Amino acid sequence: MAVTEQKNNPLHGLTLEFIVKQLFFHYGWEELGNLVKIACFRNDPSLKSSLKFLRKTDWARKKVEKLYLNTFH
């Protein structure tokens, strides 16, 4: 049942870490902070601090996931 639900999900199998790394490699922290206006990308950004914030903050994670889909799909 879960397999059927995930079949059309383009993010299925992708970790948040993978998504953030791909966006960072593509845009860099500065541009990423301009595109997704959250402090973890704008003020002394790091992968670790960004992942910690995004895992706790659903609305921010959704914005990052949407940017990933708009960029790479």
Buried (B, 14 or more C-beta within 10 A) or exposed (E): EEEEEEEEEEBEEBEBBEBBBBBBEEBEBEEBBEBBEBEBBBEEBEEEBBBEBBEEBEEBBEBBBEBBEEEEE
